[in-house]
Amino acid sequence: MGEIKSALEIALEKAEKIGKASKEELRAQELREKGQRLAARYLSPEGEVDLAAEIAKLSPEERLPVVRGVVETLLRNIVLPRDEMALKDCQKALQGLEAVFSAFPEIKNLTREIEKLLQQYLNHREALYQQLKQQFETQLAGVEEALSNQMGVKVKVEVEMHPQFQEEWRKVRDQLDPQYQRQLDYLKGIFERALSG
């Protein structure tokens, strides 16, 4: 049975590895982190960073580790969206990937496929949410009427705040999310494999 390591043990192991890391490994890690910071600046709301231009300025030795850092950060920011705003953030990360891989026009097909999947997920999620909400509104209409008659004032039960609604919505998401997450992970994995090859 495998050991569960504490955060301290993991940190100590990392520190020990850093002590043994060669100058080349340390430089590669430093460049990867530079790429991560570059991608973070690009993704920030005020980010007016031209990724392709920034990468073009790098020397050939610096380019691959920096690009790895950029791509890792962009991919981490492509997630199943909860709303339209989150979808826009994902779309910006996809545009960043297109900029990084601009030399490969077929990448646009892959980013379009990811964007289509994210939009499908968001539409599917919203449809299921509205369907569940409507079911609960129908179920609770009788409760509202009974309470209104009992209290002598109009009573409105907030369906979305009802604990049973929240529980049912969680169950629906627990079934929906893994289906889309597997597809998203597969598509994102294509970018990761392209850099490791």
C-alpha positions as CSV (number, residue, x, y, z in Angstrom):
1,M,0.0,0.0,0.0
2,G,1.4,3.4,-1.0
3,E,2.4,6.0,1.6
4,I,0.6,9.2,2.0
5,K,3.1,12.0,2.1
6,S,2.7,15.2,4.0
7,A,3.1,18.6,2.3
8,L,6.4,19.0,4.2
9,E,7.8,15.7,2.9
10,I,6.8,16.6,-0.6
11,A,8.4,20.1,-0.3
12,L,11.6,18.5,1.1
13,E,11.8,16.1,-1.8
14,K,11.4,18.9,-4.2
15,A,14.1,20.9,-2.5
16,E,16.4,17.9,-2.6
17,K,15.8,17.5,-6.3
18,I,16.5,21.2,-6.9
19,G,19.8,20.8,-5.1
20,K,20.6,18.0,-7.5
21,A,19.3,19.7,-10.6
22,S,21.8,20.6,-13.3
23,K,22.2,24.2,-14.5
24,E,20.3,23.2,-17.7
25,E,17.4,21.8,-15.7
26,L,17.2,24.9,-13.6
27,R,17.4,27.1,-16.6
28,A,14.6,25.1,-18.4
29,Q,12.4,25.4,-15.2
30,E,13.1,29.2,-15.1
31,L,12.1,29.6,-18.7
32,R,9.0,27.5,-18.2
33,E,8.0,29.8,-15.4
34,K,8.7,32.8,-17.6
35,G,6.2,31.2,-20.1
36,Q,3.6,30.7,-17.4
37,R,3.9,34.4,-16.4
38,L,3.7,35.4,-20.0
39,A,0.4,33.4,-20.4
40,A,-0.9,34.8,-17.2
41,R,-0.3,38.3,-18.4
42,Y,-2.0,37.4,-21.7
43,L,-5.1,36.0,-19.9
44,S,-5.4,38.9,-17.4
45,P,-8.3,41.3,-18.2
46,E,-6.0,44.0,-19.2
47,G,-3.7,41.6,-21.0
48,E,-2.6,43.1,-24.2
49,V,0.2,40.7,-24.8
50,D,1.0,39.4,-28.3
51,L,2.1,35.9,-27.6
52,A,3.4,35.1,-31.0
53,A,5.5,38.3,-31.0
54,E,6.9,37.6,-27.5
55,I,7.8,34.0,-28.5
56,A,9.4,35.2,-31.7
57,K,11.8,37.4,-29.7
58,L,13.2,34.3,-27.9
59,S,16.4,32.5,-28.9
60,P,15.9,29.0,-30.3
61,E,17.2,27.5,-27.0
62,E,14.7,29.5,-24.9
63,R,11.7,28.9,-27.1
64,L,10.6,25.4,-26.3
65,P,10.6,25.7,-22.5
66,V,8.9,29.1,-22.6
67,V,6.3,27.7,-25.0
68,R,5.7,24.7,-22.7
69,G,5.0,27.1,-19.8
70,V,2.7,29.2,-22.0
71,V,0.8,26.2,-23.2
72,E,0.5,24.6,-19.8
73,T,-1.1,27.8,-18.4
74,L,-3.4,28.3,-21.3
75,L,-4.6,24.6,-21.1
76,R,-5.2,25.0,-17.3
77,N,-7.5,27.8,-18.1
78,I,-9.7,25.8,-20.5
79,V,-12.3,24.3,-18.2
80,L,-16.0,23.4,-18.4
81,P,-17.6,26.8,-18.2
82,R,-20.3,27.6,-15.6
83,D,-21.6,30.6,-17.6
84,E,-21.0,32.8,-20.6
85,M,-18.3,34.8,-18.8
86,A,-16.3,31.7,-18.1
87,L,-16.7,30.6,-21.7
88,K,-15.2,33.9,-22.9
89,D,-12.2,33.2,-20.6
90,C,-11.8,29.8,-22.2
91,Q,-12.1,31.3,-25.7
92,K,-9.3,33.8,-24.9
93,A,-7.1,30.8,-23.9
94,L,-7.9,29.0,-27.1
95,Q,-7.0,32.1,-29.1
96,G,-3.7,32.1,-27.2
97,L,-3.1,28.5,-28.3
98,E,-3.8,29.5,-31.9
99,A,-1.2,32.3,-31.6
100,V,1.4,30.0,-30.1
101,F,0.8,27.4,-32.8
102,S,0.3,29.8,-35.6
103,A,2.8,27.9,-37.8
104,F,0.3,25.0,-37.8
105,P,-3.0,26.0,-39.4
106,E,-4.6,22.7,-38.5
107,I,-4.6,23.8,-34.9
108,K,-7.5,26.0,-35.6
109,N,-9.6,22.9,-36.2
110,L,-8.6,21.6,-32.8
111,T,-9.4,24.9,-31.0
112,R,-12.7,25.1,-32.9
113,E,-13.5,21.5,-31.8
114,I,-12.8,22.5,-28.1
115,E,-14.8,25.7,-28.4
116,K,-17.7,23.7,-29.9
117,L,-17.5,21.2,-27.0
118,L,-17.5,24.0,-24.4
119,Q,-20.5,25.7,-26.0
120,Q,-22.4,22.3,-26.2
121,Y,-21.6,21.7,-22.6
122,L,-22.9,25.2,-21.5
123,N,-26.1,24.8,-23.6
124,H,-26.7,21.2,-22.3
125,R,-26.0,22.4,-18.7
126,E,-28.4,25.3,-19.0
127,A,-31.2,23.2,-20.6
128,L,-30.9,20.6,-17.8
129,Y,-30.9,23.4,-15.2
130,Q,-34.1,25.0,-16.7
131,Q,-35.8,21.6,-17.0
132,L,-35.0,20.8,-13.3
133,K,-36.1,24.2,-12.2
134,Q,-39.4,23.9,-14.1
135,Q,-40.0,20.4,-12.4
136,F,-39.5,21.9,-9.0
137,E,-41.6,25.0,-9.7
138,T,-44.5,22.6,-10.7
139,Q,-43.9,20.5,-7.5
140,L,-43.7,23.5,-5.2
141,A,-46.7,25.4,-6.7
142,G,-49.1,23.5,-4.4
143,V,-46.9,24.3,-1.4
144,E,-46.9,28.0,-2.3
145,E,-50.7,28.0,-2.7
146,A,-51.2,26.2,0.7
147,L,-48.8,28.6,2.5
148,S,-50.4,31.6,0.8
149,N,-53.9,30.4,1.9
150,Q,-52.6,29.6,5.5
151,M,-50.8,32.9,6.0
152,G,-53.2,35.2,4.1
153,V,-50.5,36.7,1.9
154,K,-48.8,35.6,-1.3
155,V,-45.9,33.3,-0.6
156,K,-43.2,32.6,-3.2
157,V,-40.9,29.7,-2.6
158,E,-37.4,30.4,-4.2
159,V,-37.0,27.1,-6.1
160,E,-33.2,27.5,-6.7
161,M,-32.5,28.0,-3.0
162,H,-34.5,24.9,-2.0
163,P,-32.1,22.3,-0.5
164,Q,-33.7,19.5,-2.5
165,F,-33.3,21.4,-5.7
166,Q,-29.6,22.0,-4.9
167,E,-29.1,18.3,-4.2
168,E,-30.8,17.2,-7.4
169,W,-28.8,19.8,-9.4
170,R,-25.6,18.4,-7.9
171,K,-26.6,14.9,-9.0
172,V,-27.3,16.1,-12.5
173,R,-23.9,17.8,-12.7
174,D,-22.2,14.7,-11.3
175,Q,-23.5,12.8,-14.3
176,L,-23.1,15.5,-16.9
177,D,-19.6,16.9,-16.1
178,P,-17.5,13.7,-16.4
179,Q,-18.9,13.0,-19.9
180,Y,-17.7,16.4,-21.2
181,Q,-14.5,16.4,-19.0
182,R,-13.3,13.2,-20.7
183,Q,-13.7,14.7,-24.1
184,L,-12.1,18.0,-23.1
185,D,-9.1,16.2,-21.5
186,Y,-8.6,14.2,-24.6
187,L,-8.6,17.3,-26.8
188,K,-6.3,19.2,-24.5
189,G,-4.0,16.2,-24.3
190,I,-3.3,16.6,-28.1
191,F,-1.5,19.9,-27.3
192,E,0.4,18.3,-24.4
193,R,1.5,15.4,-26.6
194,A,2.6,17.9,-29.4
195,L,5.0,19.5,-26.9
196,S,6.4,16.4,-25.4
197,G,7.2,14.7,-28.7
